[in-house]
Each structure stands twice: as structure tokens, then as C-alpha cells.
Amino acid sequence: MKGMKNFFRESLSTVLTAVILSLILRAYVVEARVIPSGSMLPTIQLHDRVLVNKFIYNFTEPQRGDIIVFEPPESLGVKHDFIKRVIGLPGDVIEIRDGKVYVNGEPLKEPYIFEAPRYNFGPVKVPEDSLFVLGDNRNESFDSHVWRAWLKIEDVKGKAFYRYWPPQRIGLLH
């Protein structure tokens, strides 16, 4: 009887430790996400599953080209997180015209986009505490060019870095 009691106590301890560690990992280190829209086509497809590094921006700032997960600006009235690509950093001047994105007057090289934007936007200067983000599916993305609001850097939750589903498309995100 004593051996059985020790077995259950040890098993419960192991399970509780595993649960606590997984909760800590998910809250502070890495989180799995299912992609709910086609706004990041072709880079990330609808229903792809990605891993998000939640601690990286404690040590560095988001960089142009990073694919980030964030809480959208409050003024949008949206409660679920978004995933987009960082285009403009604090102080950058962004303009979209003639099918190209310009950052500080220079055309941005974008081999990852689905198709060239069919709209014009800006020029606008990104505030010091904010980012300008776009979906790779430029013409079908609800992003900075539509919002008329700024994404605060403090609302960034992490960097999407790895697709783990579907199996035929497993790999790092760029």
C-alpha cells in the first residue's frame, strides 16, 4: 500500500511540474498559433501553425521584415491578435505608390509579397513609439495602411519564426 501511495504522489508531482513548466513556457518563451486569415499569403497560409518567440523583444527591437504577432490598436475594436510583417520603424517615412512600398524614399525589396499593392498611401512618418505593418497579401490585408492608427511597439507579443504545420511546409519563416 505504501508503494502505491508513493507511486501516485510521485506521478502527481511529475504531472504538476510538467503543467507548470508548460504554462511558463507558453506565457513567456514560445507559443503556438493557428493562422486565421490569408493576409500573410504566400508566406503563411490560412490554417498554418506557427511558433512565436515571446521573449526576443525583451532583448532587441523589432526589425524591418520581422513577422510579428501583436494586439491590434484599441481603436479598431478587435479583440484577437494579428500577424503581419514590420515595414516601418520609428521615424521612417512610408509611402505606397505605383505598386511599390517606399521607406525613406527608397523602394523596399519585397520578394515575399503575393502581388503588388493596387493602392496609394502616404507619405506618413512613423511615430517614435510605433511600427507600420503590412500583410504580405498587400491587397487583402487589414493592416496599417487601412487602420489610420499606429501599432504601438509595446503591443507586440512576439516574433513568428517557425511553421510546424502542415508537414510539407515545415521550416523557418522569412
Stockholm file with secondary structure:
# STOCKHOLM 1.0

chainA/1-174         MKGMKNFFRESLSTVLTAVILSLILRAYVVEARVIPSGSMLPTIQLHDRVLVNKFIYNFTEPQRGDIIVFEPPESLGVKHDFIKRVIGLPGDVIEIRDGKVYVNGEPLKEPYIFEAPRYNFGPVKVPEDSLFVLGDNRNESFDSHVWRAWLKIEDVKGKAFYRYWPPQRIGLLH
#=GR chainA/1-174 SS CHHHHHHHHHHHHHHHHHHHHHHHHHHHTEEEEECCSSTTTTTSCTTCEEEEESSGGGTSCCCTTCEEEECCCGGGCCCSCEEEEEEECTTCEEEEETTEEEETTEECCCTTCSSCCSSCEEEEECCTTEEEEECSSGGGCCSHHHHSSCEEGGGEEEEEEEEEESGGGCEECC
#=GC SS_cons         CHHHHHHHHHHHHHHHHHHHHHHHHHHHTEEEEECCSSTTTTTSCTTCEEEEESSGGGTSCCCTTCEEEECCCGGGCCCSCEEEEEEECTTCEEEEETTEEEETTEECCCTTCSSCCSSCEEEEECCTTEEEEECSSGGGCCSHHHHSSCEEGGGEEEEEEEEEESGGGCEECC
//
